Amino acid sequence: MAKSTFENFIEKAELNETHSSNLLEEETYSAKRERVAVIPKNHHIIYDKSVVTREYDKEVSGKRKKILRDLLEEPNHKPIASFENEIIDDLDKLGKKFGNFSDVINLCKNALWLGSLEAPKLFSIPPLLLSGPPGVGKTRFISELAAVLGTDFFSLDFSTVSSSFVVAGGASSWSESKPGFVSNSMRNSRYANPIIMLDELDKASVDSRHDPMGPMYSLLEKHTAKRFVDEYLEIPFDLSSVIWIASANYPERIPQPIRSRMLEIPISNPTSEQSKTIISSIYKELLLNPWGKHFSVELDTKVIEKLSKLPPRIARIQLENAMANAVRRSKAKVRPVVILPKDVLISSTKPKSKGMGFLAEI
């Protein structure tokens, strides 16, 4: 049956309304993209939205187009984390917890004193390489340093990285590609100067085709970090304010051109007295758990003595195990739970007469 004149009129009106709505939505979005934002004082521009707009307009892949649209929706600038004078006292407290990191603490304090000469007070240090034996607390220290400095912390374990794609993104022409760790970290950071840790940099797989350290040649130099390009996004990012701190057990395995771009600070095992302080601070942290209120506020000195012979990483694990052992040993309603030396069972690989490993109380 033929449509009436009235029905045709209604149908055309609905089509026009839909078309107008789509145009309005596109115009509104275009206006939003082109709007010139007012950059607050002490904010750092990370990328140019006009470059993102050009990439967005010519992109046909729905996956990449969505990410580019997200970049247009997000602020392209972030504040620089600044500090107050009280931060020096906080660094002194951190130094007491991590006595074997005194050289790093002093470097940071000097940078803060220099930064305090101008307003706002900003913190800037060269890329650092903390080298030393495993288990001395490098990762934990850097995480706590970020908290003291009031900035964000991101960590990439290079022992698991086999390609530069992970660091700097893969070519957008590949269907499985995506943005890299560095650009994602900056997008997720609240600040333009987060700490990015390059953990176990000496363990990165060496592959001349997809060298995972390749992007670091430019990222560790401020003048080239200002125009870092993620291979997937193809958008220049200004990462010149990022605080880079790498860790390594065997720094000689790091390519010399990369190693020379960082200030190397050797980290030794803590002394006996430093270890005791570390054990006490670890215990206080464990008491912050919901179940921590059931334990004695102070840790037995003999327990501290036993645990202080271990690297901090292992000591933390063994202390938590000892707390569990103390709960199992204690009567149900006896509170607070007190950890005794016999609760500290330290795994040993030394062979007994039977030729097997054992749990020994040392």
Contacts in CASP RR format, 6 or more apart in sequence:
PFRMAT RR
TARGET T0000
AUTHOR 0000-0000-0000
METHOD contacts of the structure
MODEL  1
MAKSTFENFIEKAELNETHSSNLLEEETYSAKRERVAVIPKNHHIIYDKS
VVTREYDKEVSGKRKKILRDLLEEPNHKPIASFENEIIDDLDKLGKKFGN
FSDVINLCKNALWLGSLEAPKLFSIPPLLLSGPPGVGKTRFISELAAVLG
TDFFSLDFSTVSSSFVVAGGASSWSESKPGFVSNSMRNSRYANPIIMLDE
LDKASVDSRHDPMGPMYSLLEKHTAKRFVDEYLEIPFDLSSVIWIASANY
PERIPQPIRSRMLEIPISNPTSEQSKTIISSIYKELLLNPWGKHFSVELD
TKVIEKLSKLPPRIARIQLENAMANAVRRSKAKVRPVVILPKDVLISSTK
PKSKGMGFLAEI
3 11 0 8 1.000
32 72 0 8 1.000
32 73 0 8 1.000
33 49 0 8 1.000
33 53 0 8 1.000
33 56 0 8 1.000
33 72 0 8 1.000
34 53 0 8 1.000
37 49 0 8 1.000
37 75 0 8 1.000
37 76 0 8 1.000
37 77 0 8 1.000
39 45 0 8 1.000
39 77 0 8 1.000
40 77 0 8 1.000
40 79 0 8 1.000
42 79 0 8 1.000
42 80 0 8 1.000
42 82 0 8 1.000
42 120 0 8 1.000
43 77 0 8 1.000
43 78 0 8 1.000
43 79 0 8 1.000
43 80 0 8 1.000
43 192 0 8 1.000
44 77 0 8 1.000
44 78 0 8 1.000
44 79 0 8 1.000
44 80 0 8 1.000
44 192 0 8 1.000
44 193 0 8 1.000
44 238 0 8 1.000
44 241 0 8 1.000
45 76 0 8 1.000
45 77 0 8 1.000
45 238 0 8 1.000
46 76 0 8 1.000
46 77 0 8 1.000
46 78 0 8 1.000
46 186 0 8 1.000
46 192 0 8 1.000
46 237 0 8 1.000
46 238 0 8 1.000
46 239 0 8 1.000
47 71 0 8 1.000
47 76 0 8 1.000
47 235 0 8 1.000
47 236 0 8 1.000
47 237 0 8 1.000
47 238 0 8 1.000
48 76 0 8 1.000
48 235 0 8 1.000
48 236 0 8 1.000
49 71 0 8 1.000
49 72 0 8 1.000
49 76 0 8 1.000
51 235 0 8 1.000
51 236 0 8 1.000
52 68 0 8 1.000
52 71 0 8 1.000
52 72 0 8 1.000
52 76 0 8 1.000
52 235 0 8 1.000
53 72 0 8 1.000
55 68 0 8 1.000
55 233 0 8 1.000
55 234 0 8 1.000
55 235 0 8 1.000
56 65 0 8 1.000
56 68 0 8 1.000
56 69 0 8 1.000
56 72 0 8 1.000
59 65 0 8 1.000
59 68 0 8 1.000
61 172 0 8 1.000
64 172 0 8 1.000
64 232 0 8 1.000
67 179 0 8 1.000
67 232 0 8 1.000
67 233 0 8 1.000
68 233 0 8 1.000
68 235 0 8 1.000
71 187 0 8 1.000
71 233 0 8 1.000
71 235 0 8 1.000
74 187 0 8 1.000
77 192 0 8 1.000
78 186 0 8 1.000
78 189 0 8 1.000
78 190 0 8 1.000
78 191 0 8 1.000
78 192 0 8 1.000
79 190 0 8 1.000
79 191 0 8 1.000
79 192 0 8 1.000
80 120 0 8 1.000
80 122 0 8 1.000
80 191 0 8 1.000
80 192 0 8 1.000
80 193 0 8 1.000
80 241 0 8 1.000
81 123 0 8 1.000
81 149 0 8 1.000
81 150 0 8 1.000
81 151 0 8 1.000
81 191 0 8 1.000
81 193 0 8 1.000
82 120 0 8 1.000
82 121 0 8 1.000
82 122 0 8 1.000
82 123 0 8 1.000
83 112 0 8 1.000
83 121 0 8 1.000
83 122 0 8 1.000
83 123 0 8 1.000
83 149 0 8 1.000
83 150 0 8 1.000
84 121 0 8 1.000
85 116 0 8 1.000
87 112 0 8 1.000
87 148 0 8 1.000
87 149 0 8 1.000
88 109 0 8 1.000
88 112 0 8 1.000
88 113 0 8 1.000
90 148 0 8 1.000
91 105 0 8 1.000
91 108 0 8 1.000
91 109 0 8 1.000
91 112 0 8 1.000
91 148 0 8 1.000
92 105 0 8 1.000
94 101 0 8 1.000
94 105 0 8 1.000
94 141 0 8 1.000
94 144 0 8 1.000
94 145 0 8 1.000
94 148 0 8 1.000
95 101 0 8 1.000
95 102 0 8 1.000
95 105 0 8 1.000
96 277 0 8 1.000
97 144 0 8 1.000
97 277 0 8 1.000
97 278 0 8 1.000
97 281 0 8 1.000
98 105 0 8 1.000
98 137 0 8 1.000
98 141 0 8 1.000
98 144 0 8 1.000
98 270 0 8 1.000
98 278 0 8 1.000
99 105 0 8 1.000
99 270 0 8 1.000
99 274 0 8 1.000
99 277 0 8 1.000
99 278 0 8 1.000
100 136 0 8 1.000
100 267 0 8 1.000
100 268 0 8 1.000
100 269 0 8 1.000
100 270 0 8 1.000
100 271 0 8 1.000
100 274 0 8 1.000
101 130 0 8 1.000
101 141 0 8 1.000
101 267 0 8 1.000
103 265 0 8 1.000
104 128 0 8 1.000
104 130 0 8 1.000
104 141 0 8 1.000
104 145 0 8 1.000
104 265 0 8 1.000
104 267 0 8 1.000
107 125 0 8 1.000
107 128 0 8 1.000
107 263 0 8 1.000
107 265 0 8 1.000
108 123 0 8 1.000
108 125 0 8 1.000
108 145 0 8 1.000
108 149 0 8 1.000
111 123 0 8 1.000
111 124 0 8 1.000
111 125 0 8 1.000
112 121 0 8 1.000
112 123 0 8 1.000
115 121 0 8 1.000
115 122 0 8 1.000
115 123 0 8 1.000
115 124 0 8 1.000
122 193 0 8 1.000
123 149 0 8 1.000
123 193 0 8 1.000
123 243 0 8 1.000
124 241 0 8 1.000
124 243 0 8 1.000
125 243 0 8 1.000
125 263 0 8 1.000
126 262 0 8 1.000
126 263 0 8 1.000
127 220 0 8 1.000
127 244 0 8 1.000
127 245 0 8 1.000
127 246 0 8 1.000
127 261 0 8 1.000
127 262 0 8 1.000
127 263 0 8 1.000
128 244 0 8 1.000
128 245 0 8 1.000
128 246 0 8 1.000
128 262 0 8 1.000
128 263 0 8 1.000
128 264 0 8 1.000
128 265 0 8 1.000
129 201 0 8 1.000
129 245 0 8 1.000
129 246 0 8 1.000
129 247 0 8 1.000
129 248 0 8 1.000
129 251 0 8 1.000
129 254 0 8 1.000
129 259 0 8 1.000
129 262 0 8 1.000
129 263 0 8 1.000
129 264 0 8 1.000
129 265 0 8 1.000
130 138 0 8 1.000
130 141 0 8 1.000
130 142 0 8 1.000
130 245 0 8 1.000
130 246 0 8 1.000
130 247 0 8 1.000
130 248 0 8 1.000
130 265 0 8 1.000
130 267 0 8 1.000
131 247 0 8 1.000
131 248 0 8 1.000
131 249 0 8 1.000
131 250 0 8 1.000
131 251 0 8 1.000
131 264 0 8 1.000
131 265 0 8 1.000
131 266 0 8 1.000
131 267 0 8 1.000
132 138 0 8 1.000
132 248 0 8 1.000
132 249 0 8 1.000
132 251 0 8 1.000
132 266 0 8 1.000
132 267 0 8 1.000
132 268 0 8 1.000
133 249 0 8 1.000
133 268 0 8 1.000
133 269 0 8 1.000
133 311 0 8 1.000
134 249 0 8 1.000
134 311 0 8 1.000
134 313 0 8 1.000
135 311 0 8 1.000
135 312 0 8 1.000
135 313 0 8 1.000
135 314 0 8 1.000
136 267 0 8 1.000
136 268 0 8 1.000
136 269 0 8 1.000
136 270 0 8 1.000
136 311 0 8 1.000
136 312 0 8 1.000
136 313 0 8 1.000
137 267 0 8 1.000
137 311 0 8 1.000
137 312 0 8 1.000
137 313 0 8 1.000
138 199 0 8 1.000
138 247 0 8 1.000
138 267 0 8 1.000
139 155 0 8 1.000
139 197 0 8 1.000
139 199 0 8 1.000
139 247 0 8 1.000
140 312 0 8 1.000
140 313 0 8 1.000
142 153 0 8 1.000
142 155 0 8 1.000
142 195 0 8 1.000
142 197 0 8 1.000
142 245 0 8 1.000
142 247 0 8 1.000
143 153 0 8 1.000
143 155 0 8 1.000
143 197 0 8 1.000
145 195 0 8 1.000
145 245 0 8 1.000
146 152 0 8 1.000
146 153 0 8 1.000
146 194 0 8 1.000
146 195 0 8 1.000
147 153 0 8 1.000
149 195 0 8 1.000
149 243 0 8 1.000
151 189 0 8 1.000
151 191 0 8 1.000
151 193 0 8 1.000
151 194 0 8 1.000
151 195 0 8 1.000
151 243 0 8 1.000
152 188 0 8 1.000
152 189 0 8 1.000
152 190 0 8 1.000
152 191 0 8 1.000
152 194 0 8 1.000
152 195 0 8 1.000
153 194 0 8 1.000
153 195 0 8 1.000
153 197 0 8 1.000
154 181 0 8 1.000
154 185 0 8 1.000
154 188 0 8 1.000
154 189 0 8 1.000
154 194 0 8 1.000
154 195 0 8 1.000
154 196 0 8 1.000
154 197 0 8 1.000
155 196 0 8 1.000
155 197 0 8 1.000
155 199 0 8 1.000
156 166 0 8 1.000
156 167 0 8 1.000
156 181 0 8 1.000
156 196 0 8 1.000
156 197 0 8 1.000
156 198 0 8 1.000
156 199 0 8 1.000
157 199 0 8 1.000
157 200 0 8 1.000
158 198 0 8 1.000
158 199 0 8 1.000
158 200 0 8 1.000
158 201 0 8 1.000
158 202 0 8 1.000
158 203 0 8 1.000
158 204 0 8 1.000
158 212 0 8 1.000
158 213 0 8 1.000
159 199 0 8 1.000
159 200 0 8 1.000
159 203 0 8 1.000
159 204 0 8 1.000
161 167 0 8 1.000
161 204 0 8 1.000
161 205 0 8 1.000
161 212 0 8 1.000
162 205 0 8 1.000
162 207 0 8 1.000
162 210 0 8 1.000
162 212 0 8 1.000
163 207 0 8 1.000
163 210 0 8 1.000
163 212 0 8 1.000
164 210 0 8 1.000
164 211 0 8 1.000
164 212 0 8 1.000
164 213 0 8 1.000
164 214 0 8 1.000
164 215 0 8 1.000
164 231 0 8 1.000
165 177 0 8 1.000
165 180 0 8 1.000
165 210 0 8 1.000
165 231 0 8 1.000
166 180 0 8 1.000
166 181 0 8 1.000
166 212 0 8 1.000
167 180 0 8 1.000
167 181 0 8 1.000
167 182 0 8 1.000
167 212 0 8 1.000
167 214 0 8 1.000
167 215 0 8 1.000
167 216 0 8 1.000
168 180 0 8 1.000
168 182 0 8 1.000
168 183 0 8 1.000
168 214 0 8 1.000
168 215 0 8 1.000
168 228 0 8 1.000
168 229 0 8 1.000
168 230 0 8 1.000
168 231 0 8 1.000
169 177 0 8 1.000
169 178 0 8 1.000
169 179 0 8 1.000
169 180 0 8 1.000
169 183 0 8 1.000
169 230 0 8 1.000
169 231 0 8 1.000
169 232 0 8 1.000
169 233 0 8 1.000
170 177 0 8 1.000
170 178 0 8 1.000
170 180 0 8 1.000
170 231 0 8 1.000
170 232 0 8 1.000
171 177 0 8 1.000
171 231 0 8 1.000
171 232 0 8 1.000
172 231 0 8 1.000
172 232 0 8 1.000
172 233 0 8 1.000
172 234 0 8 1.000
177 231 0 8 1.000
177 232 0 8 1.000
178 232 0 8 1.000
179 230 0 8 1.000
179 232 0 8 1.000
179 233 0 8 1.000
180 230 0 8 1.000
180 231 0 8 1.000
180 232 0 8 1.000
182 196 0 8 1.000
182 215 0 8 1.000
182 219 0 8 1.000
182 228 0 8 1.000
182 230 0 8 1.000
182 237 0 8 1.000
182 239 0 8 1.000
183 228 0 8 1.000
183 230 0 8 1.000
183 233 0 8 1.000
183 237 0 8 1.000
185 194 0 8 1.000
185 196 0 8 1.000
186 192 0 8 1.000
186 194 0 8 1.000
186 237 0 8 1.000
186 239 0 8 1.000
186 242 0 8 1.000
192 241 0 8 1.000
192 242 0 8 1.000
193 241 0 8 1.000
193 242 0 8 1.000
193 243 0 8 1.000
194 242 0 8 1.000
194 243 0 8 1.000
195 242 0 8 1.000
195 243 0 8 1.000
195 244 0 8 1.000
195 245 0 8 1.000
196 242 0 8 1.000
196 243 0 8 1.000
196 244 0 8 1.000
196 245 0 8 1.000
197 245 0 8 1.000
197 246 0 8 1.000
197 247 0 8 1.000
198 216 0 8 1.000
198 244 0 8 1.000
198 245 0 8 1.000
198 246 0 8 1.000
198 247 0 8 1.000
199 246 0 8 1.000
199 247 0 8 1.000
200 247 0 8 1.000
200 248 0 8 1.000
200 249 0 8 1.000
201 213 0 8 1.000
201 246 0 8 1.000
201 247 0 8 1.000
201 248 0 8 1.000
201 254 0 8 1.000
201 258 0 8 1.000
202 248 0 8 1.000
202 249 0 8 1.000
202 250 0 8 1.000
202 251 0 8 1.000
202 252 0 8 1.000
202 253 0 8 1.000
202 254 0 8 1.000
203 249 0 8 1.000
203 253 0 8 1.000
204 212 0 8 1.000
204 213 0 8 1.000
205 212 0 8 1.000
213 254 0 8 1.000
213 255 0 8 1.000
213 258 0 8 1.000
215 228 0 8 1.000
216 258 0 8 1.000
216 261 0 8 1.000
217 224 0 8 1.000
217 257 0 8 1.000
217 258 0 8 1.000
217 261 0 8 1.000
218 224 0 8 1.000
218 225 0 8 1.000
218 228 0 8 1.000
219 225 0 8 1.000
219 228 0 8 1.000
219 239 0 8 1.000
219 242 0 8 1.000
219 244 0 8 1.000
220 244 0 8 1.000
220 258 0 8 1.000
220 261 0 8 1.000
220 262 0 8 1.000
221 261 0 8 1.000
222 240 0 8 1.000
223 240 0 8 1.000
225 238 0 8 1.000
225 239 0 8 1.000
225 240 0 8 1.000
225 242 0 8 1.000
226 238 0 8 1.000
226 239 0 8 1.000
226 240 0 8 1.000
227 236 0 8 1.000
227 237 0 8 1.000
227 238 0 8 1.000
228 236 0 8 1.000
228 237 0 8 1.000
228 238 0 8 1.000
228 239 0 8 1.000
229 235 0 8 1.000
229 236 0 8 1.000
229 237 0 8 1.000
230 237 0 8 1.000
244 262 0 8 1.000
246 262 0 8 1.000
248 254 0 8 1.000
251 259 0 8 1.000
251 264 0 8 1.000
269 311 0 8 1.000
270 278 0 8 1.000
270 312 0 8 1.000
272 308 0 8 1.000
275 307 0 8 1.000
275 308 0 8 1.000
275 309 0 8 1.000
275 310 0 8 1.000
275 312 0 8 1.000
275 315 0 8 1.000
276 304 0 8 1.000
276 305 0 8 1.000
276 308 0 8 1.000
278 308 0 8 1.000
278 312 0 8 1.000
278 315 0 8 1.000
279 299 0 8 1.000
279 304 0 8 1.000
279 307 0 8 1.000
279 308 0 8 1.000
279 315 0 8 1.000
279 319 0 8 1.000
280 299 0 8 1.000
280 304 0 8 1.000
282 312 0 8 1.000
282 315 0 8 1.000
282 316 0 8 1.000
282 319 0 8 1.000
283 299 0 8 1.000
283 319 0 8 1.000
286 292 0 8 1.000
286 316 0 8 1.000
286 319 0 8 1.000
286 320 0 8 1.000
286 323 0 8 1.000
287 293 0 8 1.000
287 295 0 8 1.000
287 297 0 8 1.000
294 327 0 8 1.000
294 335 0 8 1.000
294 336 0 8 1.000
294 337 0 8 1.000
295 323 0 8 1.000
295 326 0 8 1.000
295 336 0 8 1.000
295 337 0 8 1.000
295 338 0 8 1.000
295 339 0 8 1.000
296 336 0 8 1.000
296 337 0 8 1.000
296 338 0 8 1.000
296 339 0 8 1.000
297 336 0 8 1.000
299 339 0 8 1.000
300 338 0 8 1.000
300 339 0 8 1.000
300 340 0 8 1.000
300 341 0 8 1.000
302 341 0 8 1.000
303 319 0 8 1.000
303 322 0 8 1.000
303 339 0 8 1.000
303 340 0 8 1.000
303 341 0 8 1.000
303 343 0 8 1.000
303 344 0 8 1.000
306 341 0 8 1.000
306 344 0 8 1.000
306 346 0 8 1.000
306 362 0 8 1.000
307 315 0 8 1.000
307 318 0 8 1.000
307 319 0 8 1.000
307 322 0 8 1.000
307 344 0 8 1.000
308 315 0 8 1.000
309 362 0 8 1.000
310 318 0 8 1.000
310 346 0 8 1.000
318 344 0 8 1.000
318 345 0 8 1.000
318 346 0 8 1.000
319 344 0 8 1.000
321 345 0 8 1.000
322 339 0 8 1.000
322 343 0 8 1.000
322 344 0 8 1.000
322 345 0 8 1.000
323 337 0 8 1.000
323 339 0 8 1.000
323 343 0 8 1.000
325 343 0 8 1.000
325 344 0 8 1.000
325 345 0 8 1.000
326 337 0 8 1.000
326 338 0 8 1.000
326 339 0 8 1.000
326 340 0 8 1.000
326 343 0 8 1.000
327 337 0 8 1.000
329 340 0 8 1.000
329 343 0 8 1.000
330 337 0 8 1.000
330 338 0 8 1.000
341 361 0 8 1.000
342 361 0 8 1.000
344 361 0 8 1.000
345 359 0 8 1.000
345 360 0 8 1.000
345 361 0 8 1.000
346 359 0 8 1.000
346 360 0 8 1.000
346 361 0 8 1.000
346 362 0 8 1.000
347 359 0 8 1.000
348 357 0 8 1.000
348 358 0 8 1.000
348 359 0 8 1.000
348 360 0 8 1.000
348 362 0 8 1.000
349 357 0 8 1.000
350 357 0 8 1.000
350 358 0 8 1.000
350 360 0 8 1.000
351 357 0 8 1.000
352 358 0 8 1.000
END
